[in-house]
Amino acid sequence: MSDFVYAPPSEPPVILHEDHELVFVDKPSGLLSVPGKGDHMADCMIARLRAIFPEILLVHRLDLDTSGVMVFARTPNAQRHLGLQFEKRQTRKVYIARVAGQVAEREGRVDLPLTVDWPNRPRQMVCHETGRPAQTDWTLIRHEETGARLRLMPVTGRSHQLRVHMLAMGHPILGDPLYAPQTMADHPRLMLHAQSLRLRHPDGGRGITIAAPIPF
């Protein structure tokens, strides 16, 4: 990754839903959720949103290479409310991934603890001694010429969880610069998309589900 050049897409934010408490957006692949280190990595989703909603507050993040639904808060109350939902695993996140290889089963759960791979940061790895618990449920959507299309439902929210769990299954996500760089020639982006996010609205507690179209 030493030759990495940050060149995010220039399109304006795609707002999926907005109200007095929340803003849902469709983050493109290649755009940081929050600023990186250095002025050259200041452009990010939250900075672009602040040009429209100056009061916007961070709730969660998506990896640079992952696209899809993100939610931001417009009030401190909404930020606290949503933060607790994420912490207590009361949200429901559904991702779509294209992975290498033919997946034999129709569904399953990956239950493997994860920790940072210190010499190779920001990579994460499975570690049964020091790893934190991590679970991912998955279902097979269909087989494709280059592998399979899966629906991924993370139970926990560890860093790079879906990417490492798919690698551990023997079916790395296509186009992954960290965990499957050999697939990047045929897949110019990470084939991982946060398709939908379900949570309880901070104002009244009703359920709300927002989805973003799958770009691959």
C-alpha positions as CSV (number, residue, x, y, z in Angstrom):
1,M,0.0,0.0,0.0
2,S,3.0,2.3,0.0
3,D,2.2,3.5,-3.5
4,F,-1.4,4.4,-2.5
5,V,-2.6,7.7,-3.8
6,Y,-5.8,9.2,-2.3
7,A,-7.9,10.2,-5.2
8,P,-11.6,10.2,-4.0
9,P,-14.5,10.5,-6.5
10,S,-15.6,14.1,-6.9
11,E,-19.4,13.6,-7.1
12,P,-21.5,15.5,-4.5
13,P,-23.0,13.5,-1.7
14,V,-26.0,11.2,-2.5
15,I,-28.5,11.9,0.2
16,L,-30.8,8.8,0.7
17,H,-32.9,10.3,3.6
18,E,-32.8,13.4,5.7
19,D,-35.0,14.7,8.6
20,H,-34.5,16.9,11.7
21,E,-32.4,14.2,13.4
22,L,-30.7,12.1,10.8
23,V,-29.0,12.1,7.4
24,F,-28.4,8.9,5.5
25,V,-26.0,9.0,2.6
26,D,-24.6,6.6,0.0
27,K,-20.8,6.7,0.5
28,P,-18.8,5.9,-2.7
29,S,-15.9,3.6,-2.7
30,G,-12.6,5.5,-2.5
31,L,-13.9,8.2,-0.1
32,L,-12.8,8.3,3.5
33,S,-15.6,8.5,6.1
34,V,-13.6,10.9,8.3
35,P,-10.3,12.8,7.6
36,G,-7.1,10.9,7.3
37,K,-3.7,12.0,8.4
38,G,-2.4,15.1,6.5
39,D,-4.1,17.8,4.5
40,H,-4.1,15.6,1.4
41,M,-6.6,13.3,3.1
42,A,-8.9,16.0,4.5
43,D,-11.6,15.4,1.9
44,C,-14.1,12.9,3.3
45,M,-17.7,12.1,3.7
46,I,-18.3,14.1,6.9
47,A,-16.5,17.2,5.5
48,R,-18.6,17.1,2.4
49,L,-21.8,16.8,4.4
50,R,-20.8,19.7,6.7
51,A,-20.9,22.0,3.7
52,I,-24.6,21.1,3.5
53,F,-25.4,20.4,7.2
54,P,-22.9,22.3,9.3
55,E,-24.2,20.6,12.5
56,I,-23.6,17.0,11.3
57,L,-22.1,14.5,13.8
58,L,-20.4,11.2,13.3
59,V,-22.1,8.0,14.3
60,H,-20.1,5.2,12.6
61,R,-17.7,4.6,9.8
62,L,-17.3,2.6,6.6
63,D,-13.8,1.6,5.3
64,L,-12.3,3.7,2.5
65,D,-12.9,1.0,-0.1
66,T,-16.4,0.1,1.0
67,S,-19.5,1.8,-0.5
68,G,-23.0,2.1,0.8
69,V,-25.3,3.4,3.5
70,M,-24.0,5.6,6.3
71,V,-26.0,7.5,8.9
72,F,-25.0,10.8,10.5
73,A,-26.7,12.6,13.4
74,R,-27.9,16.2,13.2
75,T,-28.2,16.7,17.0
76,P,-26.2,15.5,20.0
77,N,-29.2,13.6,21.2
78,A,-29.5,11.7,18.0
79,Q,-25.7,11.0,18.1
80,R,-26.0,9.5,21.6
81,H,-29.2,7.5,20.7
82,L,-27.6,6.0,17.6
83,G,-24.3,5.4,19.3
84,L,-26.0,3.2,21.9
85,Q,-27.9,1.3,19.3
86,F,-24.6,0.5,17.5
87,E,-22.9,-0.4,20.8
88,K,-25.7,-2.7,21.9
89,R,-25.9,-4.3,18.4
90,Q,-29.5,-3.1,18.0
91,T,-29.0,-2.0,14.4
92,R,-29.2,-4.4,11.4
93,K,-26.6,-4.0,8.7
94,V,-26.8,-5.9,5.4
95,Y,-23.9,-6.0,3.0
96,I,-23.5,-7.4,-0.5
97,A,-20.1,-8.9,-1.4
98,R,-18.6,-10.6,-4.5
99,V,-16.1,-13.2,-3.4
100,A,-13.6,-15.5,-5.0
101,G,-14.4,-19.1,-5.5
102,Q,-17.6,-21.2,-5.5
103,V,-19.2,-21.3,-2.1
104,A,-20.5,-24.8,-1.3
105,E,-23.0,-24.1,1.4
106,R,-26.1,-21.9,1.1
107,E,-25.6,-20.1,4.4
108,G,-23.5,-20.1,7.6
109,R,-21.9,-18.1,10.4
110,V,-18.2,-17.2,10.7
111,D,-17.3,-17.0,14.4
112,L,-13.6,-16.1,14.6
113,P,-12.0,-13.5,17.0
114,L,-10.1,-10.7,15.4
115,T,-7.2,-8.5,16.4
116,V,-4.9,-6.0,14.7
117,D,-2.0,-7.5,12.7
118,W,0.6,-5.0,14.2
119,P,3.5,-5.5,11.8
120,N,1.1,-5.1,8.9
121,R,-1.3,-2.4,10.1
122,P,-4.0,-1.6,9.2
123,R,-4.5,-5.3,8.4
124,Q,-6.5,-7.3,11.0
125,M,-6.2,-11.1,11.6
126,V,-7.8,-14.0,13.3
127,C,-6.3,-14.6,16.7
128,H,-7.8,-17.1,19.3
129,E,-5.5,-15.8,22.1
130,T,-5.9,-12.0,22.0
131,G,-8.7,-11.4,19.4
132,R,-12.0,-9.8,20.3
133,P,-15.2,-11.9,19.5
134,A,-16.5,-11.4,16.0
135,Q,-19.4,-13.1,14.2
136,T,-20.7,-12.7,10.6
137,D,-23.8,-14.4,9.2
138,W,-23.9,-15.0,5.5
139,T,-26.2,-16.4,2.8
140,L,-25.4,-17.3,-0.8
141,I,-27.3,-15.1,-3.4
142,R,-25.9,-16.8,-6.5
143,H,-22.8,-18.2,-8.1
144,E,-21.1,-16.0,-10.8
145,E,-18.4,-16.6,-13.3
146,T,-15.7,-15.1,-11.1
147,G,-17.0,-16.5,-7.8
148,A,-20.1,-15.9,-5.8
149,R,-22.4,-13.1,-4.6
150,L,-23.1,-13.2,-0.9
151,R,-25.3,-11.3,1.6
152,L,-23.4,-10.6,4.7
153,M,-24.9,-9.7,8.1
154,P,-22.3,-8.7,10.7
155,V,-23.4,-9.5,14.3
156,T,-20.4,-7.6,15.7
157,G,-18.7,-4.5,14.2
158,R,-15.0,-5.2,14.3
159,S,-12.6,-3.4,12.0
160,H,-12.3,-5.1,8.6
161,Q,-14.5,-7.9,10.0
162,L,-16.2,-8.9,6.8
163,R,-13.0,-8.8,4.8
164,V,-11.1,-11.0,7.2
165,H,-13.9,-13.4,7.8
166,M,-14.4,-14.0,4.1
167,L,-10.7,-14.5,3.7
168,A,-10.7,-17.0,6.6
169,M,-13.6,-18.9,4.8
170,G,-11.3,-19.2,1.8
171,H,-13.4,-16.8,-0.3
172,P,-11.8,-13.3,-0.1
173,I,-13.7,-10.3,-1.3
174,L,-12.8,-9.5,-4.9
175,G,-10.8,-6.3,-5.5
176,D,-9.6,-6.1,-1.9
177,P,-6.2,-4.2,-1.9
178,L,-5.3,-5.5,1.6
179,Y,-6.5,-9.1,1.7
180,A,-6.8,-10.1,-2.0
181,P,-4.5,-7.8,-4.1
182,Q,-4.1,-10.5,-6.7
183,T,-7.8,-9.9,-7.7
184,M,-7.5,-6.1,-8.3
185,A,-6.5,-6.4,-11.9
186,D,-9.9,-7.6,-12.8
187,H,-11.8,-5.7,-10.1
188,P,-10.9,-2.0,-9.8
189,R,-12.7,-1.6,-6.5
190,L,-13.5,-3.6,-3.4
191,M,-16.6,-5.6,-4.1
192,L,-18.2,-4.8,-0.8
193,H,-21.3,-2.6,-0.4
194,A,-23.4,-1.7,2.7
195,Q,-26.8,-2.3,1.1
196,S,-29.1,-1.4,4.0
197,L,-29.2,-0.1,7.5
198,R,-32.1,-0.6,9.9
199,L,-32.3,1.3,13.2
200,R,-34.7,3.0,15.6
201,H,-35.3,6.7,15.0
202,P,-34.1,8.9,17.9
203,D,-37.4,10.8,17.8
204,G,-40.0,8.3,18.9
205,G,-38.2,5.0,18.4
206,R,-39.9,3.8,15.2
207,G,-38.0,1.5,13.0
208,I,-36.4,2.9,9.8
209,T,-34.6,1.1,7.1
210,I,-32.6,2.9,4.4
211,A,-31.0,1.1,1.4
212,A,-28.5,2.1,-1.3
213,P,-28.5,0.7,-4.8
214,I,-25.8,-2.0,-5.4
215,P,-23.2,-0.5,-7.8
216,F,-21.7,-3.8,-9.0
